[in-house]
């Protein structure tokens, strides 16, 4: 098998390529669309932690149990059993 030249893949204009529909749609798409409404320098709220983890365990203020994970709630940090989901 011989190596093909890149010139062999150029459109010669005879219309026999069979993929005219695909290329017509591709040319209509054009460039990259910009995001409407986005402005530079727009402030983004920082991420908020949903729970705290303690490797040695910490007491849940509601039930008194020792747990590694305490979840944020309106009442403070609570274990999964005490938090209202």
N, CA, C and O atoms as a MOPAC input file, in Angstrom:
PM7 MOZYME 1SCF
protein

 N      0.84900 1    -1.17600 1     0.00000 1
 C      0.00000 1     0.00000 1     0.00000 1
 C      0.89300 1     1.23800 1     0.00000 1
 O      1.83000 1     1.33700 1     0.79200 1
 N      0.59900 1     2.16700 1    -0.88300 1
 C      1.37800 1     3.39500 1    -0.98800 1
 C      0.82600 1     4.46100 1    -0.05900 1
 O     -0.36300 1     4.46700 1     0.25900 1
 N      1.69900 1     5.36300 1     0.37600 1
 C      1.25000 1     6.49400 1     1.18000 1
 C      0.45000 1     7.44500 1     0.29800 1
 O      0.80200 1     7.67300 1    -0.85900 1
 N     -0.61400 1     7.99100 1     0.84200 1
 C     -1.44800 1     8.93400 1     0.09900 1
 C     -0.96100 1    10.34900 1     0.35300 1
 O     -0.49900 1    10.67800 1     1.44600 1
 N     -1.07200 1    11.16600 1    -0.65600 1
 C     -0.73400 1    12.56900 1    -0.52900 1
 C     -1.93000 1    13.30400 1     0.06400 1
 O     -3.07400 1    12.92600 1    -0.18900 1
 N     -1.68300 1    14.32600 1     0.83200 1
 C     -2.77900 1    15.11900 1     1.38300 1
 C     -3.59500 1    15.78400 1     0.28400 1
 O     -4.77700 1    16.07000 1     0.47600 1
 N     -2.97500 1    16.03100 1    -0.86500 1
 C     -3.68600 1    16.64100 1    -1.98200 1
 C     -4.82400 1    15.75300 1    -2.47700 1
 O     -5.79300 1    16.25600 1    -3.04600 1
 N     -4.72500 1    14.45200 1    -2.27100 1
 C     -5.77000 1    13.54200 1    -2.72400 1
 C     -7.06000 1    13.70100 1    -1.91800 1
 O     -8.12100 1    13.27200 1    -2.37100 1
 N     -6.98600 1    14.29600 1    -0.75800 1
 C     -8.15400 1    14.45700 1     0.09400 1
 C     -8.82400 1    15.81800 1    -0.06000 1
 O     -9.87500 1    16.05700 1     0.53500 1
 N     -8.23600 1    16.70800 1    -0.84600 1
 C     -8.82400 1    18.02000 1    -1.07400 1
 C    -10.06600 1    17.89100 1    -1.93300 1
 O    -10.15200 1    17.00700 1    -2.78600 1
 N    -11.03200 1    18.77500 1    -1.70700 1
 C    -12.26200 1    18.78700 1    -2.49400 1
 C    -11.94800 1    19.31200 1    -3.88700 1
 O    -11.48800 1    20.44300 1    -4.04900 1
 N    -12.20200 1    18.48000 1    -4.88700 1
 C    -11.90600 1    18.88900 1    -6.25700 1
 C    -13.04700 1    19.66400 1    -6.88900 1
 O    -12.90100 1    20.18500 1    -7.99400 1
 N    -14.20100 1    19.75000 1    -6.19500 1
 C    -15.31400 1    20.52400 1    -6.70600 1
 C    -16.23700 1    19.73500 1    -7.60800 1
 O    -17.18600 1    20.31000 1    -8.14200 1
 N    -16.00600 1    18.43500 1    -7.80800 1
 C    -16.87200 1    17.65800 1    -8.68800 1
 C    -18.14100 1    17.18500 1    -7.98800 1
 O    -19.04400 1    16.68200 1    -8.65500 1
 N    -18.24300 1    17.32900 1    -6.66700 1
 C    -19.46500 1    17.01200 1    -5.93900 1
 C    -19.70800 1    15.53600 1    -5.72400 1
 O    -20.81900 1    15.16900 1    -5.34200 1
 N    -18.75100 1    14.67600 1    -5.94300 1
 C    -18.94100 1    13.23900 1    -5.78700 1
 C    -18.42300 1    12.70700 1    -4.45200 1
 O    -18.19500 1    11.50400 1    -4.32500 1
 N    -18.23700 1    13.54700 1    -3.48500 1
 C    -17.66900 1    13.09400 1    -2.21900 1
 C    -18.67000 1    12.33700 1    -1.37300 1
 O    -18.26900 1    11.46900 1    -0.59700 1
 N    -19.96000 1    12.63000 1    -1.48900 1
 C    -20.97600 1    11.90200 1    -0.75000 1
 C    -21.22400 1    12.42600 1     0.64900 1
 O    -22.17300 1    11.99000 1     1.30100 1
 N    -20.41300 1    13.33900 1     1.12900 1
 C    -20.62400 1    13.87200 1     2.47600 1
 C    -20.89900 1    15.37300 1     2.44400 1
 O    -20.47500 1    16.10900 1     3.33500 1
 N    -21.60000 1    15.81300 1     1.42600 1
 C    -21.90100 1    17.23300 1     1.29200 1
 C    -22.80000 1    17.73100 1     2.40800 1
 O    -22.64700 1    18.86300 1     2.86600 1
 N    -23.74900 1    16.89300 1     2.85900 1
 C    -24.65500 1    17.31700 1     3.92200 1
 C    -23.89500 1    17.59600 1     5.21200 1
 O    -24.18900 1    18.57000 1     5.90500 1
 N    -22.93300 1    16.76200 1     5.53500 1
 C    -22.17700 1    16.94000 1     6.77000 1
 C    -21.34700 1    18.21400 1     6.71600 1
 O    -21.26700 1    18.94100 1     7.70700 1
 N    -20.73400 1    18.49200 1     5.58300 1
 C    -19.89700 1    19.68800 1     5.50400 1
 C    -20.73500 1    20.94900 1     5.45100 1
 O    -20.30500 1    21.98900 1     5.95100 1
 N    -21.92100 1    20.88900 1     4.85800 1
 C    -22.78000 1    22.06700 1     4.80400 1
 C    -23.21800 1    22.46400 1     6.20500 1
 O    -23.23400 1    23.65000 1     6.53300 1
 N    -23.56900 1    21.50000 1     7.02800 1
 C    -23.96800 1    21.78600 1     8.40300 1
 C    -22.81300 1    22.28700 1     9.23500 1
 O    -22.98900 1    23.12500 1    10.12000 1
 N    -21.62100 1    21.77000 1     8.94900 1
 C    -20.44900 1    22.18500 1     9.70600 1
 C    -20.08500 1    23.63500 1     9.41400 1
 O    -19.66000 1    24.35700 1    10.31600 1
 N    -20.24400 1    24.07100 1     8.16600 1
 C    -19.86300 1    25.44000 1     7.83500 1
 C    -20.85100 1    26.43800 1     8.39500 1
 O    -20.47800 1    27.57500 1     8.68500 1
 N    -22.11600 1    26.03500 1     8.55800 1
 C    -23.10500 1    26.94000 1     9.12100 1
 C    -22.86800 1    27.18600 1    10.60000 1
 O    -23.19300 1    28.25700 1    11.11200 1
 N    -22.30300 1    26.20100 1    11.29200 1
 C    -22.08700 1    26.32500 1    12.73000 1
 C    -21.10400 1    27.44500 1    13.03600 1
 O    -21.24400 1    28.13900 1    14.04300 1
 N    -20.12900 1    27.62200 1    12.18700 1
 C    -19.19300 1    28.71800 1    12.36000 1
 C    -18.26500 1    28.54000 1    13.54000 1
 O    -17.76500 1    27.44400 1    13.79300 1
 N    -18.03300 1    29.63900 1    14.26900 1
 C    -17.07500 1    29.64300 1    15.36600 1
 C    -17.68200 1    29.26600 1    16.69600 1
 O    -18.73700 1    28.63600 1    16.76700 1
 N    -17.00600 1    29.65800 1    17.72800 1
 C    -17.41100 1    29.35300 1    19.09300 1
 C    -18.48000 1    30.33500 1    19.54400 1
 O    -18.36000 1    31.54300 1    19.33900 1
 N    -19.52300 1    29.80200 1    20.15900 1
 C    -20.57800 1    30.67600 1    20.65900 1
 C    -20.14500 1    31.30200 1    21.97800 1
 O    -19.48500 1    30.65600 1    22.79200 1
 N    -20.51400 1    32.55000 1    22.18400 1
 C    -20.18600 1    33.20600 1    23.44600 1
 C    -21.33800 1    33.03100 1    24.41700 1
 O    -22.49000 1    32.88500 1    24.01100 1
 N    -21.02200 1    33.04700 1    25.69300 1
 C    -22.05100 1    32.92300 1    26.71600 1
 C    -22.73500 1    34.26700 1    26.88800 1
 O    -22.08500 1    35.27100 1    27.17900 1
 N    -24.05100 1    34.28300 1    26.70700 1
 C    -24.78200 1    35.52800 1    26.85700 1
 C    -25.01400 1    35.81500 1    28.32800 1
 O    -25.28700 1    34.90300 1    29.10800 1
 N    -24.90800 1    37.05900 1    28.70200 1
 C    -25.17100 1    37.44700 1    30.07500 1
 C    -23.96700 1    37.31700 1    31.00000 1
 O    -24.00200 1    37.83900 1    32.11400 1
 N    -22.92600 1    36.65400 1    30.58300 1
 C    -21.74900 1    36.50800 1    31.43300 1
 C    -20.89100 1    37.75900 1    31.30100 1
 O    -20.65100 1    38.25000 1    30.19800 1
 N    -20.43800 1    38.26200 1    32.43100 1
 C    -19.57300 1    39.42800 1    32.41000 1
 C    -18.27200 1    39.08200 1    33.10100 1
 O    -18.23600 1    38.25400 1    34.01000 1
 N    -17.22200 1    39.71500 1    32.66600 1
 C    -15.93000 1    39.48700 1    33.29200 1
 C    -15.92400 1    40.09600 1    34.68100 1
 O    -16.49300 1    41.16600 1    34.89800 1
 N    -15.29000 1    39.42700 1    35.60800 1
 C    -15.18600 1    39.93800 1    36.96000 1
 C    -16.41900 1    39.68500 1    37.80200 1
 O    -16.53300 1    40.22300 1    38.90300 1
 N    -17.34900 1    38.87300 1    37.30500 1
 C    -18.56500 1    38.57700 1    38.05700 1
 C    -18.19300 1    37.76200 1    39.29700 1
 O    -17.47700 1    36.76600 1    39.19900 1
 N    -18.68100 1    38.18700 1    40.45700 1
 C    -18.33300 1    37.53200 1    41.71500 1
 C    -19.01900 1    36.17500 1    41.82400 1
 O    -20.18600 1    36.01900 1    41.46300 1
 N    -18.27400 1    35.20300 1    42.32700 1
 C    -18.79800 1    33.85900 1    42.54400 1
 C    -18.72500 1    33.57800 1    44.03300 1
 O    -17.69700 1    33.81200 1    44.66800 1
 N    -19.81400 1    33.07800 1    44.58300 1
 C    -19.84200 1    32.76000 1    46.01700 1
 C    -18.89700 1    31.59600 1    46.30000 1
 O    -18.88200 1    30.62500 1    45.54300 1
 N    -18.11300 1    31.67200 1    47.36500 1
 C    -17.19800 1    30.57200 1    47.68600 1
 C    -17.97300 1    29.32100 1    48.08600 1
 O    -19.10600 1    29.40000 1    48.55900 1
 N    -17.35100 1    28.18000 1    47.89000 1
 C    -17.97400 1    26.90600 1    48.25200 1
 C    -18.14200 1    26.82500 1    49.76300 1
 O    -17.31700 1    27.33300 1    50.52200 1
 N    -19.21700 1    26.18300 1    50.18400 1
 C    -19.51200 1    26.02400 1    51.60200 1
 C    -19.44100 1    24.55000 1    51.95600 1
 O    -20.00000 1    23.71000 1    51.25100 1
 N    -18.75800 1    24.23600 1    53.03800 1
 C    -18.65700 1    22.84500 1    53.48700 1
 C    -20.01300 1    22.36200 1    53.98100 1
 O    -20.77100 1    23.12600 1    54.57900 1
 N    -20.31500 1    21.09500 1    53.72900 1
 C    -21.58800 1    20.52900 1    54.18000 1
 C    -21.43500 1    19.72700 1    55.45900 1
 O    -22.41100 1    19.50500 1    56.17700 1
 N    -20.21100 1    19.28800 1    55.75000 1
 C    -19.97400 1    18.57300 1    56.99900 1
 C    -18.53400 1    18.74900 1    57.43100 1
 O    -17.69200 1    19.20800 1    56.66000 1
 N    -18.25800 1    18.37900 1    58.67900 1
 C    -16.89000 1    18.39400 1    59.19800 1
 C    -16.52500 1    16.98700 1    59.62100 1
 O    -17.37200 1    16.23200 1    60.09900 1
 N    -15.26700 1    16.63800 1    59.44500 1
 C    -14.78100 1    15.30700 1    59.77100 1
 C    -13.69600 1    15.42200 1    60.82700 1
 O    -12.79700 1    16.25600 1    60.71700 1
 N    -13.78300 1    14.58000 1    61.85200 1
 C    -12.78200 1    14.54300 1    62.91500 1
 C    -12.23500 1    13.12300 1    62.99100 1
 O    -12.99800 1    12.19800 1    63.27100 1
 N    -10.93900 1    12.91700 1    62.75100 1
 C    -10.38700 1    11.56300 1    62.73000 1
 C    -10.55200 1    10.82400 1    64.06000 1
 O    -10.75000 1     9.60900 1    64.06500 1
 N    -10.47600 1    11.53100 1    65.17500 1
 C    -10.60800 1    10.88500 1    66.48100 1
 C    -12.04000 1    10.82400 1    66.97400 1
 O    -12.31500 1    10.21600 1    68.00900 1
 N    -12.94700 1    11.44100 1    66.25400 1
 C    -14.34300 1    11.48300 1    66.66900 1
 C    -14.61800 1    12.68400 1    67.55200 1
 O    -13.74400 1    13.12100 1    68.30100 1
 N    -15.81300 1    13.21400 1    67.47100 1
 C    -16.24900 1    14.37000 1    68.24300 1
 C    -17.66900 1    14.11500 1    68.71900 1
 O    -18.43500 1    13.40000 1    68.07200 1
 N    -18.00800 1    14.70200 1    69.84600 1
 C    -19.34100 1    14.50500 1    70.41900 1
 C    -20.39100 1    15.30600 1    69.66700 1
 O    -20.19200 1    16.48100 1    69.35800 1
 N    -21.51200 1    14.65500 1    69.37800 1
 C    -22.66300 1    15.33600 1    68.78500 1
 C    -23.36500 1    16.07800 1    69.91600 1
 O    -23.71100 1    15.46000 1    70.92300 1
 N    -23.58400 1    17.38700 1    69.78200 1
 C    -24.20700 1    18.14800 1    70.86800 1
 C    -25.67500 1    17.76900 1    71.11500 1
 O    -26.21600 1    18.06400 1    72.18100 1
 N    -26.30800 1    17.13400 1    70.15900 1
 C    -27.71500 1    16.78600 1    70.31000 1
 C    -27.91900 1    15.47000 1    71.06000 1
 O    -28.71000 1    15.41500 1    72.00100 1
 N    -27.20800 1    14.40000 1    70.65000 1
 C    -27.42000 1    13.08800 1    71.26600 1
 C    -26.27700 1    12.65800 1    72.17800 1
 O    -26.43400 1    11.71800 1    72.95700 1
 N    -25.13000 1    13.33100 1    72.09300 1
 C    -23.99200 1    12.99300 1    72.93900 1
 C    -23.13100 1    11.86700 1    72.39300 1
 O    -22.13100 1    11.51000 1    73.01600 1
 N    -23.48600 1    11.29900 1    71.25500 1
 C    -22.69800 1    10.21500 1    70.65800 1
 C    -21.40400 1    10.73400 1    70.05000 1
 O    -21.32600 1    11.88700 1    69.62400 1
 N    -20.38700 1     9.87400 1    70.01300 1
 C    -19.11100 1    10.23900 1    69.40200 1
 C    -19.13300 1     9.80200 1    67.93800 1
 O    -19.31900 1     8.62500 1    67.63100 1
 N    -18.94500 1    10.75200 1    67.06100 1
 C    -19.00100 1    10.49300 1    65.61900 1
 C    -17.82400 1    11.16300 1    64.92100 1
 O    -17.25700 1    12.13000 1    65.43000 1
 N    -17.46800 1    10.64700 1    63.76600 1
 C    -16.40200 1    11.25800 1    62.96900 1
 C    -16.94400 1    12.35700 1    62.06000 1
 O    -16.27100 1    13.36000 1    61.82300 1
 N    -18.15600 1    12.16700 1    61.55400 1
 C    -18.75900 1    13.16300 1    60.65000 1
 C    -19.89900 1    13.87700 1    61.35000 1
 O    -20.79800 1    13.25700 1    61.91900 1
 N    -19.83600 1    15.21900 1    61.29200 1
 C    -20.93200 1    16.05100 1    61.79900 1
 C    -21.36700 1    16.96100 1    60.66800 1
 O    -20.54400 1    17.61200 1    60.02400 1
 N    -22.67100 1    17.00100 1    60.43400 1
 C    -23.25100 1    17.73500 1    59.32100 1
 C    -23.75100 1    19.09800 1    59.77400 1
 O    -24.28200 1    19.24000 1    60.87500 1
 N    -23.58000 1    20.10000 1    58.91800 1
 C    -24.06700 1    21.44900 1    59.21300 1
 C    -25.58800 1    21.47100 1    59.16100 1
 O    -26.19600 1    20.91300 1    58.24700 1
 N    -26.19300 1    22.11600 1    60.14500 1
 C    -27.64000 1    22.31800 1    60.18000 1
 C    -27.90400 1    23.66800 1    60.82600 1
 O    -26.96800 1    24.35200 1    61.24000 1
 N    -29.16500 1    24.05500 1    60.91600 1
 C    -29.51000 1    25.32700 1    61.54900 1
 C    -29.14800 1    25.32100 1    63.02800 1
 O    -28.89900 1    26.37800 1    63.60800 1
 N    -29.11700 1    24.13200 1    63.64800 1
 C    -28.79000 1    24.00900 1    65.07400 1
 C    -27.29600 1    23.86700 1    65.33000 1
 O    -26.88500 1    23.76900 1    66.48600 1
 N    -26.48900 1    23.85200 1    64.30600 1
 C    -25.04900 1    23.66200 1    64.46300 1
 C    -24.61200 1    22.36300 1    63.80800 1
 O    -25.27600 1    21.87300 1    62.89400 1
 N    -23.49700 1    21.80300 1    64.26900 1
 C    -22.97800 1    20.56000 1    63.71500 1
 C    -23.62200 1    19.37200 1    64.42000 1
 O    -23.53300 1    19.24500 1    65.64100 1
 N    -24.27800 1    18.49500 1    63.64000 1
 C    -24.97800 1    17.34600 1    64.20300 1
 C    -24.55800 1    16.07000 1    63.48500 1
 O    -24.11300 1    16.10600 1    62.33800 1
 N    -24.70800 1    14.92500 1    64.18800 1
 C    -24.43700 1    13.63900 1    63.55100 1
 C    -25.54300 1    13.34400 1    62.53600 1
 O    -26.57200 1    14.02000 1    62.52600 1
 N    -25.33500 1    12.34800 1    61.69200 1
 C    -26.30000 1    12.01800 1    60.64000 1
 C    -27.64000 1    11.57800 1    61.21600 1
 O    -28.68000 1    11.79800 1    60.59600 1
 N    -27.62900 1    10.96000 1    62.39000 1
 C    -28.87400 1    10.50400 1    63.01700 1
 C    -29.72000 1    11.68100 1    63.51500 1
 O    -30.94900 1    11.61900 1    63.47400 1
 N    -29.08400 1    12.73200 1    63.97600 1
 C    -29.80600 1    13.87300 1    64.55100 1
 C    -30.19500 1    14.92800 1    63.51300 1
 O    -31.13500 1    15.69100 1    63.73500 1
 N    -29.49100 1    14.97900 1    62.39400 1
 C    -29.77000 1    16.00600 1    61.37700 1
 C    -31.06900 1    15.69000 1    60.65200 1
 O    -31.33700 1    14.54100 1    60.30100 1
 N    -31.87300 1    16.73000 1    60.43100 1
 C    -33.09200 1    16.58900 1    59.63200 1
 C    -32.70600 1    16.66500 1    58.16500 1
 O    -32.11700 1    17.65100 1    57.72300 1
 N    -33.03000 1    15.64900 1    57.42900 1
 C    -32.70900 1    15.60700 1    56.00500 1
 C    -33.90500 1    16.04900 1    55.24700 1
 O    -33.87400 1    16.09600 1    54.01800 1

